[in-house]
Structure formats: structure tokens, C-alpha cells
Amino acid sequence: MSLTPDSQSLMQRLDQRSRDIFKEIVEGYLTTGEPVGSRTLSKGVIALSPASIRNVMADLTDLGLLDAPHVSAGRAPTHRGLRLFVDGFLEIGEPSSADKREIEERLKLEAYVAALTKKFEQLHDKCEALETSRETVVRLHKEEAAACANAAGIILHLSHNPKT
């Protein structure tokens, strides 16, 4: 199996430094399931400063190969990045069927986690809306109770002090 035309053009656009950093990020992510930071890479096999690694990571992100859960987080491969990584494996040599299954399961798991995250965010938004509604109902209930108490006080006052 060879690289797809899209994968080939992407691979041609990556210099060796970018390929090495990309490989370390994907392998680190596949090992831990967590985004990989520039500082972690600089302390490992990549002999570059964290700033130099971040520059390459930004380029890989611009190419759609990496993504970050938030600005200060490390980077994780996107689906496209994982596919490029797998295609690269297939170009180098056929992985075992167990490796293929593991890679496919991780791709499925990534898609599942992304879907769950989206659902969680939607539920969180609904919970916030419900909490706002609950607070409004409580406030209105307190205002109504205060108005009733005020009316009862007026009635009580008038009953004890009738006008003649």
C-alpha cells in the first residue's frame, strides 16, 4: 500500500525536523492518550529548544496534522495527522494485524471521545440555561412571597385599625 496523493504532498512539504517532531508527538500521544508538549519533547530525543519545537508544532497545526485542546496545552494529532502517520507506517512496512487493529481502535476512540465531548458541552450549556431559569423562578417566588406578606400586613393593620 502506498501513500495517497494528499499524503505524499504533505510528506514532501515536511522537512526532516518536522517529520521527527511529528513522529514523536504521534507516538507520545498513542502511548499516553494525552497531548504532547514542546518541553517534554525537548527533554527527550528532540535536541531543540521548546521554542523551536513550538514553531514546528505551529506549522504542523497549520497543515491540519496537529490540534490543541486549548492554547497552553501540548499538541495531539488530528484524524488527518493519524492517517498520515498510519500511511507512513504502511509505506515503511506493513504493520502486524494487531498493530492495525490497535491503530483503528484508537482512531475510533478519538472520534468517540470527540463526539462525547461535543455532547458534554451541549449538556453543560443546557444545565447553565436550566440553572439560570431556576434562579429566576426562585427570585420570582421570593418576590411573590414578599408581596403576599406585605398584603397580609396591610390587611392585618386595617382590621385592627378600622376607619370610622
Backbone as JSON Lines, residues from 0, in Angstrom:
{"i":0,"aa":"M","n":[0.85,-1.17,0.0],"ca":[0.0,0.0,0.0],"c":[0.89,1.23,0.0]}
{"i":1,"aa":"S","n":[0.6,2.21,-0.83],"ca":[1.43,3.41,-0.88],"c":[0.65,4.59,-0.34]}
{"i":2,"aa":"L","n":[1.37,5.68,-0.11],"ca":[0.76,6.9,0.38],"c":[-0.23,7.45,-0.64]}
{"i":3,"aa":"T","n":[-1.31,8.05,-0.15],"ca":[-2.26,8.69,-1.05],"c":[-1.6,9.94,-1.61]}
{"i":4,"aa":"P","n":[-2.09,10.48,-2.75],"ca":[-1.5,11.69,-3.31],"c":[-1.48,12.84,-2.3]}
{"i":5,"aa":"D","n":[-2.54,13.0,-1.51],"ca":[-2.59,14.05,-0.5],"c":[-1.5,13.83,0.55]}
{"i":6,"aa":"S","n":[-1.34,12.58,0.97],"ca":[-0.31,12.25,1.96],"c":[1.08,12.49,1.4]}
{"i":7,"aa":"Q","n":[1.28,12.12,0.13],"ca":[2.59,12.33,-0.49],"c":[2.94,13.81,-0.53]}
{"i":8,"aa":"S","n":[1.99,14.68,-0.91],"ca":[2.29,16.1,-0.98],"c":[2.57,16.67,0.41]}
{"i":9,"aa":"L","n":[1.85,16.19,1.4],"ca":[2.11,16.63,2.76],"c":[3.49,16.19,3.21]}
{"i":10,"aa":"M","n":[3.83,14.94,2.95],"ca":[5.14,14.43,3.34],"c":[6.26,15.21,2.66]}
{"i":11,"aa":"Q","n":[6.04,15.61,1.41],"ca":[7.06,16.36,0.68],"c":[7.24,17.75,1.27]}
{"i":12,"aa":"R","n":[6.18,18.3,1.87],"ca":[6.25,19.63,2.45],"c":[6.92,19.64,3.82]}
{"i":13,"aa":"L","n":[7.09,18.48,4.41],"ca":[7.71,18.39,5.74],"c":[9.2,18.13,5.62]}
{"i":14,"aa":"D","n":[9.99,18.96,6.3],"ca":[11.43,18.68,6.35],"c":[11.67,17.6,7.41]}
{"i":15,"aa":"Q","n":[12.9,17.16,7.52],"ca":[13.22,16.07,8.45],"c":[12.9,16.45,9.89]}
{"i":16,"aa":"R","n":[13.22,17.69,10.27],"ca":[12.93,18.15,11.63],"c":[11.43,18.04,11.93]}
{"i":17,"aa":"S","n":[10.61,18.5,10.99],"ca":[9.16,18.45,11.16],"c":[8.67,17.01,11.25]}
{"i":18,"aa":"R","n":[9.23,16.13,10.4],"ca":[8.83,14.73,10.44],"c":[9.19,14.1,11.78]}
{"i":19,"aa":"D","n":[10.39,14.41,12.28],"ca":[10.84,13.84,13.55],"c":[9.93,14.31,14.7]}
{"i":20,"aa":"I","n":[9.64,15.59,14.73],"ca":[8.79,16.13,15.79],"c":[7.38,15.55,15.68]}
{"i":21,"aa":"F","n":[6.86,15.5,14.46],"ca":[5.53,14.93,14.24],"c":[5.48,13.48,14.73]}
{"i":22,"aa":"K","n":[6.49,12.71,14.37],"ca":[6.56,11.3,14.78],"c":[6.57,11.17,16.31]}
{"i":23,"aa":"E","n":[7.36,12.0,16.98],"ca":[7.44,11.93,18.45],"c":[6.11,12.32,19.1]}
{"i":24,"aa":"I","n":[5.44,13.32,18.53],"ca":[4.15,13.74,19.07],"c":[3.13,12.62,18.92]}
{"i":25,"aa":"V","n":[3.05,12.04,17.73],"ca":[2.07,10.97,17.5],"c":[2.38,9.78,18.4]}
{"i":26,"aa":"E","n":[3.63,9.35,18.47],"ca":[3.98,8.2,19.3],"c":[3.71,8.48,20.78]}
{"i":27,"aa":"G","n":[4.03,9.7,21.22],"ca":[3.75,10.08,22.61],"c":[2.26,10.08,22.89]}
{"i":28,"aa":"Y","n":[1.5,10.6,21.95],"ca":[0.04,10.63,22.1],"c":[-0.53,9.21,22.11]}
{"i":29,"aa":"L","n":[-0.05,8.35,21.23],"ca":[-0.55,6.98,21.19],"c":[-0.18,6.2,22.45]}
{"i":30,"aa":"T","n":[0.93,6.57,23.06],"ca":[1.37,5.9,24.29],"c":[0.56,6.35,25.5]}
{"i":31,"aa":"T","n":[0.35,7.68,25.62],"ca":[-0.28,8.22,26.83],"c":[-1.74,8.61,26.65]}
{"i":32,"aa":"G","n":[-2.15,8.88,25.42],"ca":[-3.5,9.38,25.19],"c":[-3.64,10.85,25.53]}
{"i":33,"aa":"E","n":[-2.53,11.51,25.83],"ca":[-2.53,12.92,26.23],"c":[-1.76,13.74,25.2]}
{"i":34,"aa":"P","n":[-2.13,15.04,25.05],"ca":[-1.34,15.92,24.17],"c":[0.11,15.98,24.64]}
{"i":35,"aa":"V","n":[1.02,16.19,23.69],"ca":[2.45,16.2,23.98],"c":[2.95,17.63,23.87]}
{"i":36,"aa":"G","n":[3.68,18.09,24.89],"ca":[4.18,19.46,24.93],"c":[5.59,19.6,24.4]}
{"i":37,"aa":"S","n":[5.93,20.83,24.03],"ca":[7.25,21.11,23.48],"c":[8.35,20.87,24.51]}
{"i":38,"aa":"R","n":[8.06,21.16,25.75],"ca":[9.07,20.95,26.81],"c":[9.37,19.46,26.97]}
{"i":39,"aa":"T","n":[8.33,18.64,26.92],"ca":[8.51,17.19,27.02],"c":[9.39,16.69,25.88]}
{"i":40,"aa":"L","n":[9.12,17.18,24.67],"ca":[9.92,16.75,23.52],"c":[11.37,17.21,23.63]}
{"i":41,"aa":"S","n":[11.57,18.44,24.13],"ca":[12.94,18.96,24.22],"c":[13.77,18.2,25.26]}
{"i":42,"aa":"K","n":[13.11,17.6,26.23],"ca":[13.81,16.81,27.24],"c":[14.03,15.37,26.78]}
{"i":43,"aa":"G","n":[13.4,15.01,25.67],"ca":[13.51,13.65,25.16],"c":[14.52,13.57,24.05]}
{"i":44,"aa":"V","n":[14.12,12.93,22.94],"ca":[15.05,12.66,21.84],"c":[15.21,13.83,20.88]}
{"i":45,"aa":"I","n":[14.38,14.87,21.0],"ca":[14.49,16.04,20.11],"c":[15.44,17.04,20.75]}
{"i":46,"aa":"A","n":[16.58,17.25,20.14],"ca":[17.6,18.14,20.7],"c":[17.4,19.57,20.21]}
{"i":47,"aa":"L","n":[16.26,20.14,20.55],"ca":[15.94,21.52,20.19],"c":[15.33,22.2,21.41]}
{"i":48,"aa":"S","n":[15.31,23.52,21.39],"ca":[14.66,24.26,22.47],"c":[13.15,24.12,22.36]}
{"i":49,"aa":"P","n":[12.45,24.27,23.47],"ca":[10.98,24.23,23.42],"c":[10.41,25.25,22.42]}
{"i":50,"aa":"A","n":[11.04,26.43,22.34],"ca":[10.55,27.46,21.4],"c":[10.68,27.0,19.95]}
{"i":51,"aa":"S","n":[11.79,26.37,19.61],"ca":[11.97,25.86,18.24],"c":[10.95,24.77,17.95]}
{"i":52,"aa":"I","n":[10.71,23.93,18.93],"ca":[9.74,22.85,18.75],"c":[8.34,23.44,18.59]}
{"i":53,"aa":"R","n":[8.01,24.48,19.39],"ca":[6.69,25.12,19.27],"c":[6.49,25.71,17.88]}
{"i":54,"aa":"N","n":[7.55,26.27,17.28],"ca":[7.43,26.81,15.92],"c":[7.06,25.71,14.93]}
{"i":55,"aa":"V","n":[7.71,24.57,15.04],"ca":[7.4,23.44,14.15],"c":[5.99,22.94,14.44]}
{"i":56,"aa":"M","n":[5.62,22.87,15.72],"ca":[4.28,22.42,16.08],"c":[3.22,23.36,15.48]}
{"i":57,"aa":"A","n":[3.5,24.65,15.46],"ca":[2.56,25.61,14.86],"c":[2.41,25.34,13.37]}
{"i":58,"aa":"D","n":[3.53,25.05,12.7],"ca":[3.47,24.72,11.27],"c":[2.65,23.45,11.04]}
{"i":59,"aa":"L","n":[2.87,22.44,11.86],"ca":[2.13,21.19,11.73],"c":[0.64,21.39,12.03]}
{"i":60,"aa":"T","n":[0.34,22.29,12.94],"ca":[-1.06,22.63,13.24],"c":[-1.69,23.32,12.04]}
{"i":61,"aa":"D","n":[-0.94,24.26,11.43],"ca":[-1.44,24.95,10.23],"c":[-1.73,23.98,9.09]}
{"i":62,"aa":"L","n":[-0.97,22.9,9.02],"ca":[-1.19,21.89,7.98],"c":[-2.36,20.96,8.31]}
{"i":63,"aa":"G","n":[-2.92,21.12,9.52],"ca":[-4.04,20.27,9.91],"c":[-3.64,18.93,10.47]}
{"i":64,"aa":"L","n":[-2.36,18.78,10.83],"ca":[-1.88,17.49,11.34],"c":[-1.95,17.41,12.86]}
{"i":65,"aa":"L","n":[-1.94,18.57,13.53],"ca":[-1.98,18.61,14.99],"c":[-3.1,19.56,15.42]}
{"i":66,"aa":"D","n":[-3.51,19.36,16.68],"ca":[-4.52,20.22,17.28],"c":[-4.2,20.34,18.76]}
{"i":67,"aa":"A","n":[-4.73,21.38,19.38],"ca":[-4.53,21.58,20.81],"c":[-5.87,21.71,21.5]}
{"i":68,"aa":"P","n":[-6.05,21.03,22.64],"ca":[-7.32,21.16,23.37],"c":[-7.55,22.6,23.83]}
{"i":69,"aa":"H","n":[-6.47,23.31,24.18],"ca":[-6.53,24.74,24.49],"c":[-5.16,25.33,24.24]}
{"i":70,"aa":"V","n":[-5.06,26.65,24.29],"ca":[-3.88,27.37,23.84],"c":[-2.59,26.9,24.51]}
{"i":71,"aa":"S","n":[-2.6,26.72,25.82],"ca":[-1.35,26.39,26.52],"c":[-1.08,24.9,26.6]}
{"i":72,"aa":"A","n":[-1.95,24.09,26.02],"ca":[-1.77,22.64,26.08],"c":[-0.74,22.18,25.05]}
{"i":73,"aa":"G","n":[-0.31,20.95,25.21],"ca":[0.52,20.33,24.19],"c":[-0.32,20.07,22.95]}
{"i":74,"aa":"R","n":[0.23,19.36,22.03],"ca":[-0.48,19.08,20.78],"c":[-0.76,17.59,20.67]}
{"i":75,"aa":"A","n":[-1.88,17.29,20.0],"ca":[-2.27,15.91,19.72],"c":[-2.53,15.81,18.22]}
{"i":76,"aa":"P","n":[-2.29,14.65,17.65],"ca":[-2.55,14.51,16.22],"c":[-4.05,14.57,15.92]}
{"i":77,"aa":"T","n":[-4.37,15.19,14.8],"ca":[-5.75,15.18,14.32],"c":[-6.0,13.84,13.64]}
{"i":78,"aa":"H","n":[-7.24,13.63,13.22],"ca":[-7.55,12.42,12.46],"c":[-6.68,12.37,11.2]}
{"i":79,"aa":"R","n":[-6.55,13.52,10.55],"ca":[-5.72,13.6,9.34],"c":[-4.26,13.27,9.66]}
{"i":80,"aa":"G","n":[-3.77,13.78,10.8],"ca":[-2.4,13.5,11.2],"c":[-2.17,12.04,11.5]}
{"i":81,"aa":"L","n":[-3.13,11.42,12.19],"ca":[-3.01,9.99,12.48],"c":[-3.04,9.17,11.19]}
{"i":82,"aa":"R","n":[-3.91,9.59,10.26],"ca":[-4.0,8.88,8.98],"c":[-2.66,8.98,8.24]}
{"i":83,"aa":"L","n":[-2.05,10.18,8.24],"ca":[-0.75,10.34,7.59],"c":[0.3,9.45,8.26]}
{"i":84,"aa":"F","n":[0.25,9.39,9.57],"ca":[1.19,8.57,10.33],"c":[1.01,7.1,9.96]}
{"i":85,"aa":"V","n":[-0.25,6.64,9.91],"ca":[-0.53,5.25,9.55],"c":[-0.08,4.98,8.11]}
{"i":86,"aa":"D","n":[-0.4,5.91,7.2],"ca":[0.03,5.74,5.8],"c":[1.55,5.64,5.73]}
{"i":87,"aa":"G","n":[2.24,6.42,6.56],"ca":[3.7,6.36,6.59],"c":[4.19,5.0,7.06]}
{"i":88,"aa":"F","n":[3.5,4.43,8.06],"ca":[3.82,3.08,8.51],"c":[3.69,2.09,7.38]}
{"i":89,"aa":"L","n":[2.59,2.22,6.65],"ca":[2.32,1.27,5.58],"c":[3.35,1.41,4.46]}
{"i":90,"aa":"E","n":[3.87,2.61,4.27],"ca":[4.9,2.82,3.25],"c":[6.21,2.17,3.69]}
{"i":91,"aa":"I","n":[6.52,2.28,4.97],"ca":[7.76,1.73,5.51],"c":[7.71,0.22,5.55]}
{"i":92,"aa":"G","n":[6.61,-0.29,6.0],"ca":[6.45,-1.74,6.12],"c":[5.09,-2.03,6.7]}
{"i":93,"aa":"E","n":[4.55,-3.12,6.34],"ca":[3.21,-3.49,6.76],"c":[3.21,-3.79,8.26]}
{"i":94,"aa":"P","n":[2.37,-3.06,9.03],"ca":[2.29,-3.37,10.47],"c":[1.56,-4.7,10.67]}
{"i":95,"aa":"S","n":[1.74,-5.25,11.81],"ca":[1.07,-6.51,12.11],"c":[-0.43,-6.26,12.19]}
{"i":96,"aa":"S","n":[-1.2,-7.31,12.09],"ca":[-2.65,-7.15,12.16],"c":[-3.06,-6.62,13.53]}
{"i":97,"aa":"A","n":[-2.33,-6.98,14.58],"ca":[-2.62,-6.46,15.92],"c":[-2.37,-4.95,15.96]}
{"i":98,"aa":"D","n":[-1.27,-4.49,15.34],"ca":[-0.98,-3.05,15.28],"c":[-2.06,-2.32,14.49]}
{"i":99,"aa":"K","n":[-2.49,-2.9,13.38],"ca":[-3.55,-2.28,12.57],"c":[-4.83,-2.14,13.39]}
{"i":100,"aa":"R","n":[-5.19,-3.22,14.11],"ca":[-6.4,-3.18,14.93],"c":[-6.28,-2.1,16.01]}
{"i":101,"aa":"E","n":[-5.11,-2.03,16.63],"ca":[-4.91,-1.02,17.69],"c":[-5.02,0.39,17.12]}
{"i":102,"aa":"I","n":[-4.43,0.61,15.97],"ca":[-4.49,1.94,15.35],"c":[-5.93,2.29,14.99]}
{"i":103,"aa":"E","n":[-6.63,1.36,14.38],"ca":[-8.03,1.62,14.01],"c":[-8.89,1.85,15.25]}
{"i":104,"aa":"E","n":[-8.64,1.09,16.3],"ca":[-9.41,1.28,17.54],"c":[-9.13,2.65,18.14]}
{"i":105,"aa":"R","n":[-7.89,3.09,18.08],"ca":[-7.55,4.42,18.61],"c":[-8.22,5.52,17.78]}
{"i":106,"aa":"L","n":[-8.28,5.33,16.46],"ca":[-8.96,6.29,15.6],"c":[-10.45,6.35,15.94]}
{"i":107,"aa":"K","n":[-11.05,5.17,16.14],"ca":[-12.46,5.12,16.52],"c":[-12.67,5.76,17.89]}
{"i":108,"aa":"L","n":[-11.76,5.47,18.81],"ca":[-11.86,6.02,20.16],"c":[-11.75,7.54,20.12]}
{"i":109,"aa":"E","n":[-10.84,8.05,19.3],"ca":[-10.69,9.5,19.18],"c":[-11.98,10.14,18.67]}
{"i":110,"aa":"A","n":[-12.59,9.54,17.67],"ca":[-13.85,10.06,17.13],"c":[-14.95,9.97,18.19]}
{"i":111,"aa":"Y","n":[-14.98,8.88,18.95],"ca":[-15.97,8.71,20.0],"c":[-15.79,9.75,21.1]}
{"i":112,"aa":"V","n":[-14.54,9.98,21.51],"ca":[-14.26,10.98,22.55],"c":[-14.66,12.37,22.06]}
{"i":113,"aa":"A","n":[-14.37,12.68,20.8],"ca":[-14.76,13.97,20.24],"c":[-16.29,14.13,20.27]}
{"i":114,"aa":"A","n":[-17.02,13.08,19.91],"ca":[-18.48,13.13,19.93],"c":[-18.99,13.28,21.36]}
{"i":115,"aa":"L","n":[-18.4,12.55,22.3],"ca":[-18.81,12.68,23.7],"c":[-18.52,14.08,24.24]}
{"i":116,"aa":"T","n":[-17.38,14.63,23.86],"ca":[-17.02,15.97,24.3],"c":[-18.04,16.98,23.8]}
{"i":117,"aa":"K","n":[-18.43,16.84,22.54],"ca":[-19.44,17.75,21.97],"c":[-20.76,17.61,22.73]}
{"i":118,"aa":"K","n":[-21.19,16.37,23.0],"ca":[-22.43,16.13,23.74],"c":[-22.34,16.73,25.15]}
{"i":119,"aa":"F","n":[-21.18,16.54,25.79],"ca":[-20.98,17.08,27.13],"c":[-21.1,18.6,27.11]}
{"i":120,"aa":"E","n":[-20.49,19.24,26.12],"ca":[-20.57,20.7,26.01],"c":[-22.01,21.15,25.8]}
{"i":121,"aa":"Q","n":[-22.77,20.4,25.0],"ca":[-24.18,20.73,24.78],"c":[-24.98,20.58,26.08]}
{"i":122,"aa":"L","n":[-24.73,19.49,26.81],"ca":[-25.42,19.28,28.09],"c":[-25.04,20.35,29.09]}
{"i":123,"aa":"H","n":[-23.78,20.73,29.11],"ca":[-23.31,21.78,30.01],"c":[-24.04,23.08,29.72]}
{"i":124,"aa":"D","n":[-24.19,23.42,28.44],"ca":[-24.92,24.64,28.06],"c":[-26.37,24.56,28.52]}
{"i":125,"aa":"K","n":[-27.0,23.39,28.37],"ca":[-28.38,23.22,28.8],"c":[-28.49,23.35,30.33]}
{"i":126,"aa":"C","n":[-27.52,22.78,31.04],"ca":[-27.53,22.88,32.5],"c":[-27.4,24.33,32.95]}
{"i":127,"aa":"E","n":[-26.54,25.08,32.28],"ca":[-26.4,26.5,32.61],"c":[-27.71,27.24,32.38]}
{"i":128,"aa":"A","n":[-28.41,26.93,31.27],"ca":[-29.68,27.57,30.98],"c":[-30.72,27.19,32.04]}
{"i":129,"aa":"L","n":[-30.74,25.91,32.44],"ca":[-31.67,25.47,33.48],"c":[-31.37,26.15,34.82]}
{"i":130,"aa":"E","n":[-30.12,26.31,35.15],"ca":[-29.74,26.96,36.4],"c":[-30.19,28.42,36.39]}
{"i":131,"aa":"T","n":[-30.03,29.08,35.26],"ca":[-30.48,30.47,35.13],"c":[-32.0,30.53,35.3]}
{"i":132,"aa":"S","n":[-32.71,29.59,34.7],"ca":[-34.17,29.54,34.84],"c":[-34.58,29.28,36.28]}
{"i":133,"aa":"R","n":[-33.88,28.35,36.92],"ca":[-34.18,28.04,38.32],"c":[-33.98,29.26,39.2]}
{"i":134,"aa":"E","n":[-32.88,29.98,38.98],"ca":[-32.6,31.18,39.77],"c":[-33.7,32.22,39.56]}
{"i":135,"aa":"T","n":[-34.19,32.34,38.33],"ca":[-35.27,33.29,38.04],"c":[-36.55,32.9,38.76]}
{"i":136,"aa":"V","n":[-36.89,31.61,38.73],"ca":[-38.1,31.13,39.42],"c":[-37.98,31.37,40.93]}
{"i":137,"aa":"V","n":[-36.83,31.09,41.51],"ca":[-36.63,31.31,42.95],"c":[-36.77,32.79,43.28]}
{"i":138,"aa":"R","n":[-36.17,33.64,42.47],"ca":[-36.27,35.08,42.7],"c":[-37.72,35.55,42.62]}
{"i":139,"aa":"L","n":[-38.44,35.09,41.58],"ca":[-39.85,35.48,41.42],"c":[-40.68,34.95,42.59]}
{"i":140,"aa":"H","n":[-40.39,33.73,43.04],"ca":[-41.12,33.15,44.17],"c":[-40.89,34.0,45.42]}
{"i":141,"aa":"K","n":[-39.67,34.42,45.66],"ca":[-39.35,35.25,46.82],"c":[-40.07,36.59,46.72]}
{"i":142,"aa":"E","n":[-40.09,37.17,45.52],"ca":[-40.77,38.44,45.34],"c":[-42.27,38.28,45.59]}
{"i":143,"aa":"E","n":[-42.86,37.18,45.1],"ca":[-44.28,36.91,45.3],"c":[-44.57,36.71,46.78]}
{"i":144,"aa":"A","n":[-43.72,35.97,47.48],"ca":[-43.9,35.75,48.91],"c":[-43.81,37.06,49.68]}
{"i":145,"aa":"A","n":[-42.89,37.92,49.28],"ca":[-42.75,39.22,49.94],"c":[-43.99,40.07,49.7]}
{"i":146,"aa":"A","n":[-44.52,40.05,48.48],"ca":[-45.73,40.82,48.16],"c":[-46.92,40.3,48.96]}
{"i":147,"aa":"C","n":[-47.04,38.97,49.1],"ca":[-48.14,38.39,49.88],"c":[-48.02,38.78,51.36]}
{"i":148,"aa":"A","n":[-46.8,38.73,51.87],"ca":[-46.59,39.1,53.27],"c":[-46.92,40.57,53.47]}
{"i":149,"aa":"N","n":[-46.55,41.39,52.54],"ca":[-46.84,42.82,52.61],"c":[-48.35,43.04,52.59]}
{"i":150,"aa":"A","n":[-49.06,42.34,51.69],"ca":[-50.52,42.47,51.61],"c":[-51.17,41.98,52.9]}
{"i":151,"aa":"A","n":[-50.68,40.89,53.45],"ca":[-51.24,40.37,54.71],"c":[-51.04,41.37,55.83]}
{"i":152,"aa":"G","n":[-49.89,42.01,55.85],"ca":[-49.62,43.02,56.88],"c":[-50.56,44.2,56.76]}
{"i":153,"aa":"I","n":[-50.84,44.6,55.53],"ca":[-51.76,45.72,55.31],"c":[-53.17,45.33,55.77]}
{"i":154,"aa":"I","n":[-53.61,44.13,55.41],"ca":[-54.94,43.66,55.81],"c":[-55.03,43.58,57.33]}
{"i":155,"aa":"L","n":[-54.02,43.05,57.97],"ca":[-53.99,42.93,59.42],"c":[-54.03,44.32,60.06]}
{"i":156,"aa":"H","n":[-53.29,45.25,59.53],"ca":[-53.26,46.61,60.05],"c":[-54.64,47.25,59.91]}
{"i":157,"aa":"L","n":[-55.27,47.06,58.73],"ca":[-56.58,47.66,58.52],"c":[-57.64,47.01,59.41]}
{"i":158,"aa":"S","n":[-57.52,45.71,59.69],"ca":[-58.51,45.04,60.51],"c":[-58.41,45.5,61.97]}
{"i":159,"aa":"H","n":[-57.23,45.89,62.42],"ca":[-57.05,46.36,63.79],"c":[-57.3,47.87,63.91]}
{"i":160,"aa":"N","n":[-57.25,48.55,62.81],"ca":[-57.45,49.99,62.81],"c":[-58.52,50.36,61.8]}
{"i":161,"aa":"P","n":[-59.76,49.97,62.04],"ca":[-60.8,50.27,61.06],"c":[-61.09,51.77,61.03]}
{"i":162,"aa":"K","n":[-61.45,52.26,59.88],"ca":[-61.83,53.67,59.73],"c":[-63.27,53.82,60.19]}
{"i":163,"aa":"T","n":[-63.51,54.82,60.92],"ca":[-64.9,55.07,61.37],"c":[-65.46,56.3,60.77]}
